[in-house]
Amino acid sequence: MRLGWLLPLAVLLAGCSDAKPDRTRLVIQRIFGACEAQYGRVTDIAAAEGECGIMTAMINRFAAENPDVELVENIVFWPGYDQLTAQLAANDAPDLVTMHGSVISDYQARGLLEPLDADLAVIGAPPASFTSAARAAVTVDGHAWGLPIDTWAPLWHVNMNLFRKAGLVRGGKPIMPRSPQELFAQAEQFRARTGKPYLVQGAANEYAGFTRNFYTFVMQQNGALFRSGRANFRTPEARNALQLFRTIYERDFTTKNQDYSAAVAGFLGGDGGVFLVGTWMVGTFDAESRKTQGALANGGYTVMPYPKLFQRDATFADGHNWVMPRNPRRSPAERAAAVRFLKFFATHARHWARTGHLPAFQAIIDSAEWRALPHRANLAILATTAQPLPKDVRRQFPIETIVGTEAASAISGAKPIDQTLSDMERRVNAVLDNL
């Protein structure tokens, strides 16, 4: 009699269960913010805008086209590595994670990532199809450890309305300086004709910009920032890079005391001529230039790579990538689902190119479709001039903070440049000596 009662009950409970034995679970962990209110149900990728919107629509579309996959999306606070480290320690790693190229070697060196060479070949996205910058971002010890999403770099975002007023436009394009002396001369002319500083910078509590500028202009001088995995900052090239921005600061050629948000608002309000910030702002500023009111209105915006002020064209760069954290409990079916998502993303990568970031695939860079997007022809050269740090340099995120805070001290005059470079090198090597 007990069995007679229990069997119908078991059938009833099974019918109410949330278990989905016919679906494979796929956990994707990403940054780029949350925008479910606007894009939570959007599957038309072409209709989405911005990093969050496009990423959300792509994941929604994959879920809709793959009903046999139970997709779990974790949206983490930027950059997300504290959470990932905790998950790895708990043996609860997601299947795919967004990771900066500068961070890959930290996890790869500890055996915490899966190599993806064979998978990339199977899905038709081998490293040979990537741009040189994207390929460098995911390659360590001859193996590919991720699918590149993009390459990002700092750019010169230009207020064309102010540049015209300053007489610094020729043939419809801004006149870019080709040496530190030309930059100073342009900044003097710009201030004399507009009453505003040449540069807008987020310099208060925002040290990443100092680091990117420092790296870029050392690279342009063919300087070696690191040798054999150790900092190499006490060089003439490093001194020249800091002196460049110290002169800019001393001669009031830049805004001062603005944090990142204030600098964005300041550029939108016409506080200066060139905003030094990354690829992620291209879409926002271009949209402002299509309005009839505002500092960038009526086509008053363009964007250029950093000018070549020294021996060669080079811009420090990083990028976002999909990586697969090692998880001994991941089943073959779960791994196959993750690889299926990578193939989907590679197939639709042209949509991500609308964010303003540089595409990871050379074919997209070469396409007429991409070059027809606003300002992309100006930025295409970054496919060859964007340069990440060497992969043997680990702990790049904490190093960025050290370099940025020290550089800020020298640029503001709080510390002599030579002392700054000595302290910067010592502090960074203390990190590298204790990996």
C-alpha positions in Angstrom: 0.0 0.0 0.0 2.9 2.4 0.8 4.3 1.8 -2.7 0.9 2.4 -4.2 0.8 5.9 -2.6 4.5 6.7 -3.3 4.7 5.9 -7.0 2.1 8.5 -8.1 3.7 11.0 -5.7 7.1 10.4 -7.3 5.6 10.9 -10.8 4.0 14.2 -9.6 7.3 15.5 -8.1 9.2 14.6 -11.2 6.8 16.6 -13.3 7.3 19.6 -11.1 11.1 19.4 -11.0 13.3 22.2 -12.4 15.8 19.6 -13.7 16.4 19.6 -17.4 18.3 16.4 -18.1 18.0 17.0 -21.9 19.8 20.3 -21.8 23.5 21.0 -21.3 24.4 23.7 -18.8 26.7 26.5 -20.0 28.0 29.2 -17.6 29.2 32.4 -19.2 30.8 35.1 -17.0 31.3 38.5 -18.4 31.9 42.2 -17.8 30.5 45.2 -19.8 27.6 46.0 -17.4 24.0 45.0 -17.1 21.2 46.4 -19.3 18.4 43.9 -18.9 15.8 46.6 -18.8 16.6 47.7 -22.3 18.1 44.5 -23.9 16.9 41.6 -21.8 14.7 40.2 -24.5 16.5 41.5 -27.6 17.8 38.9 -30.0 18.3 41.2 -33.0 22.0 41.9 -32.6 22.0 44.6 -35.3 19.5 46.6 -33.3 21.7 46.7 -30.2 24.1 49.5 -29.4 27.1 49.8 -27.0 29.1 47.2 -25.3 26.4 46.1 -22.9 23.6 46.1 -25.5 25.5 44.2 -28.1 26.9 41.6 -25.7 23.5 41.0 -24.2 21.8 40.7 -27.6 24.5 38.2 -28.7 24.1 36.0 -25.7 20.3 36.2 -26.0 20.5 35.2 -29.7 22.8 32.2 -28.9 20.3 31.0 -26.2 17.4 31.3 -28.7 19.2 29.4 -31.4 20.5 26.7 -29.1 17.5 25.5 -27.0 19.4 22.3 -26.0 21.8 24.6 -24.0 20.8 25.9 -20.6 22.7 29.2 -20.6 23.6 30.8 -17.3 24.9 34.3 -17.6 27.0 35.8 -14.8 27.5 39.6 -15.0 30.4 40.6 -12.8 31.7 44.0 -11.7 34.7 45.1 -13.7 37.2 43.5 -14.1 35.9 40.4 -12.3 39.1 38.7 -11.4 38.5 38.6 -7.6 35.3 36.6 -8.2 37.0 34.3 -10.8 39.9 33.6 -8.4 37.4 32.7 -5.7 35.5 30.4 -8.1 38.7 28.6 -9.1 39.6 28.1 -5.5 36.2 26.5 -4.9 36.4 24.3 -8.0 33.4 26.1 -9.4 34.8 27.8 -12.4 32.5 29.1 -15.2 32.9 27.7 -18.7 33.8 30.9 -20.4 35.0 34.2 -19.0 35.9 37.6 -20.4 39.6 38.3 -19.6 42.0 41.0 -20.6 45.0 39.9 -22.6 47.3 41.5 -20.0 45.9 39.1 -17.4 46.0 35.8 -19.4 49.5 34.9 -18.4 48.8 35.2 -14.7 46.2 32.4 -14.9 47.9 30.4 -17.6 51.2 30.2 -15.7 49.3 28.4 -12.8 47.6 25.9 -15.1 44.2 27.6 -14.6 43.2 27.9 -18.3 42.5 25.5 -21.1 44.5 25.8 -24.3 42.1 26.4 -27.2 44.4 25.8 -30.3 42.5 22.8 -31.6 39.1 24.2 -30.8 39.8 27.5 -32.7 40.9 25.5 -35.7 37.7 23.4 -35.6 35.4 26.5 -35.4 37.2 28.2 -38.3 38.9 30.9 -36.2 42.6 29.9 -36.1 45.1 32.4 -34.7 46.3 33.2 -38.2 42.9 34.9 -38.8 43.5 37.3 -35.9 45.1 40.7 -36.2 48.7 40.8 -34.9 47.6 42.6 -31.8 44.8 40.1 -31.1 47.0 37.2 -31.7 49.7 38.5 -29.4 47.0 39.0 -26.7 46.1 35.3 -26.5 49.4 33.6 -27.3 51.6 32.3 -24.5 54.4 29.7 -25.0 53.2 29.1 -28.6 49.6 28.2 -27.7 46.4 30.2 -28.0 44.6 30.5 -24.6 41.5 32.4 -25.8 39.3 33.7 -28.5 40.0 37.4 -28.9 36.9 39.7 -28.7 38.7 42.9 -29.6 41.7 45.1 -29.2 41.4 48.4 -27.3 43.8 51.3 -27.2 43.8 54.9 -26.0 42.9 57.4 -28.7 42.9 61.1 -29.5 39.2 62.1 -29.5 39.1 65.5 -31.2 36.7 68.4 -30.8 36.7 69.5 -34.5 34.7 72.6 -33.7 37.4 73.9 -31.4 40.2 72.7 -33.8 38.6 74.7 -36.6 38.5 77.7 -34.4 42.2 77.2 -33.5 43.2 76.8 -37.2 44.3 73.2 -36.8 42.3 71.6 -39.5 43.5 70.8 -43.0 41.5 69.0 -45.7 38.8 68.3 -43.2 41.1 66.5 -40.8 42.8 67.6 -37.6 46.5 68.5 -37.9 48.3 66.0 -35.8 51.6 67.0 -34.2 54.7 65.0 -35.3 57.0 65.8 -32.4 56.8 67.1 -28.8 57.8 70.5 -30.1 55.0 70.6 -32.6 52.6 69.5 -29.9 53.6 72.4 -27.6 53.3 74.8 -30.5 49.8 73.6 -31.4 48.8 73.8 -27.7 50.0 77.4 -27.6 48.0 78.2 -30.7 45.0 76.4 -29.5 44.9 78.2 -26.2 45.5 81.6 -27.8 42.6 81.2 -30.2 40.1 79.3 -28.1 41.0 80.2 -24.5 41.0 76.5 -23.6 43.6 73.8 -22.9 44.6 71.6 -25.7 44.1 68.3 -23.8 41.3 66.9 -21.6 42.4 64.2 -19.2 40.9 62.2 -16.4 43.8 62.7 -14.1 42.3 62.6 -10.5 42.2 59.2 -9.0 42.5 57.7 -12.5 46.0 56.3 -12.9 45.5 54.0 -15.8 45.7 56.9 -18.2 49.1 58.0 -16.9 50.4 54.4 -17.4 49.0 54.1 -21.0 50.6 57.4 -22.0 53.9 56.5 -20.4 54.0 53.1 -22.1 52.9 54.5 -25.5 55.6 57.2 -25.7 58.4 54.8 -24.5 57.3 52.4 -27.1 57.4 55.1 -29.8 61.1 55.7 -28.9 61.9 51.9 -29.3 62.5 51.8 -25.5 62.3 48.5 -23.7 59.9 48.9 -20.8 60.8 45.4 -19.5 63.8 43.1 -20.0 63.6 39.4 -19.2 60.4 40.0 -17.3 61.8 42.8 -15.1 61.0 46.5 -15.1 63.5 48.7 -17.1 62.3 52.3 -16.4 65.6 54.2 -15.6 66.2 55.0 -19.3 66.4 58.1 -21.5 63.2 57.0 -23.3 61.2 56.7 -20.0 62.5 60.1 -18.9 61.4 61.7 -22.2 57.9 60.2 -21.8 57.4 61.7 -18.4 59.0 65.0 -19.3 56.6 65.3 -22.2 53.6 65.2 -19.9 55.3 67.2 -17.2 55.8 70.1 -19.7 52.1 69.8 -20.7 51.1 70.1 -17.1 53.4 72.9 -16.2 52.4 75.0 -19.2 48.7 74.4 -18.6 48.1 72.6 -21.8 45.7 70.2 -20.1 42.7 70.2 -17.8 43.5 69.4 -14.2 41.9 67.8 -11.2 39.2 66.0 -13.2 38.3 62.4 -12.4 37.1 60.2 -15.3 33.5 61.1 -15.1 34.3 64.8 -14.9 36.7 64.5 -17.9 34.0 62.8 -20.0 31.5 65.5 -19.1 34.1 68.2 -19.7 34.9 67.0 -23.2 31.2 66.8 -24.0 30.9 70.4 -22.7 33.8 71.7 -24.8 36.5 72.0 -22.0 39.4 71.3 -24.4 40.4 70.1 -27.8 41.6 66.4 -27.4 40.4 63.9 -24.9 42.8 61.1 -24.1 40.6 58.1 -23.6 40.0 54.7 -25.2 38.2 53.1 -28.0 35.1 52.5 -25.9 34.0 56.1 -26.2 33.9 56.4 -30.0 30.2 55.5 -30.3 29.1 57.9 -27.6 31.0 60.9 -29.0 30.0 60.2 -32.5 26.4 60.1 -31.5 26.9 63.6 -29.9 28.3 64.9 -33.1 25.1 64.0 -34.9 23.1 66.4 -32.7 22.4 70.0 -33.5 23.2 71.3 -30.0 26.3 70.7 -27.9 30.1 71.1 -28.1 30.5 68.3 -30.6 27.3 69.1 -32.6 27.0 69.3 -36.3 29.9 67.0 -37.1 32.2 68.4 -34.5 34.0 65.2 -33.6 36.6 62.9 -35.0 39.0 60.4 -33.5 42.6 59.5 -34.4 45.3 57.1 -33.1 48.0 58.7 -30.9 50.2 60.8 -33.1 53.8 59.6 -33.8 55.8 62.1 -31.7 59.0 60.0 -31.7 60.7 57.4 -33.9 57.8 55.1 -34.8 54.0 54.6 -34.7 53.1 52.6 -31.6 50.2 52.7 -29.1 50.0 50.6 -26.0 47.0 48.3 -26.3 45.2 45.6 -24.5 42.0 43.7 -25.4 39.1 41.5 -24.2 39.1 37.8 -24.8 37.0 34.7 -24.1 39.0 32.2 -22.1 38.0 28.8 -20.7 39.0 28.3 -17.0 40.2 24.8 -16.2 37.5 22.8 -14.5 38.1 19.0 -14.0 34.4 18.5 -13.4 33.4 20.0 -16.8 31.8 17.3 -19.0 32.6 16.8 -22.7 29.1 18.0 -23.5 29.6 21.2 -21.5 32.9 21.8 -23.2 31.3 21.2 -26.5 28.6 23.8 -25.7 31.3 26.3 -24.7 33.1 25.8 -28.0 29.8 26.1 -29.8 29.4 29.6 -28.2 32.9 30.6 -29.3 32.0 29.7 -32.9 28.8 31.7 -32.6 30.7 34.7 -31.3 33.3 34.5 -34.0 30.6 34.3 -36.7 28.9 37.4 -35.3 32.1 39.3 -34.4 31.3 42.0 -36.9 28.6 43.3 -34.6 31.0 43.7 -31.7 33.2 45.9 -34.0 30.5 48.5 -33.7 31.4 49.2 -30.1 34.4 51.3 -31.2 37.0 48.6 -30.2 39.3 47.3 -32.9 38.1 44.0 -34.4 40.1 40.9 -33.5 39.8 39.4 -37.0 41.9 40.8 -39.8 39.1 40.1 -42.4 36.8 42.5 -40.5 39.4 45.2 -40.5 39.8 44.7 -44.3 36.1 44.7 -45.0 34.3 47.6 -46.6 31.5 47.1 -44.1 33.8 47.9 -41.1 35.6 50.7 -42.8 32.3 52.4 -43.7 31.5 52.8 -40.0 32.2 56.3 -38.6 35.9 57.0 -38.2 37.1 53.4 -38.7 39.3 54.3 -41.6 41.3 56.6 -39.3 41.7 53.7 -36.8 42.5 50.8 -39.1 46.3 51.4 -38.7 46.0 50.2 -35.1 45.8 46.7 -36.3 49.5 46.9 -36.9 50.6 49.6 -34.5 48.7 48.5 -31.3 51.2 46.9 -29.0 50.6 45.0 -25.8 53.3 44.4 -23.2 55.3 41.1 -23.5 53.6 38.0 -22.2 56.4 37.3 -19.8 55.3 40.4 -17.8 52.8 39.2 -15.3 50.7 41.1 -12.7 50.1 43.8 -15.2 47.0 45.2 -13.4 48.8 45.9 -10.1 51.8 47.1 -12.0 49.5 49.6 -13.9 48.6 51.2 -10.6 52.2 51.5 -9.5 53.3 53.0 -12.7 50.3 55.4 -12.9 50.7 56.7 -9.3 54.4 57.3 -9.7 54.0 58.9 -13.1 51.3 61.2 -11.7 53.8 62.4 -9.0 56.4 63.3 -11.6 54.0 65.0 -14.0 52.5 67.2 -11.2 56.0 68.1 -10.0 55.5 66.4 -6.6 58.6 64.3 -7.2 61.7 64.6 -9.5 61.5 62.5 -12.7 64.7 60.6 -12.0 63.6 59.7 -8.5 60.2 58.7 -9.9 61.7 56.3 -12.4 63.9 54.8 -9.8 61.0 54.3 -7.3 58.7 53.0 -10.1 61.3 50.4 -11.2 62.0 49.3 -7.6 58.3 48.9 -6.7 57.4 47.0 -9.9 60.3 44.6 -9.6 59.3 43.9 -6.0 56.0 42.7 -7.4 57.7 40.6 -10.1 60.2 39.1 -7.6 57.4 37.7 -5.6 55.1 36.0 -8.1 
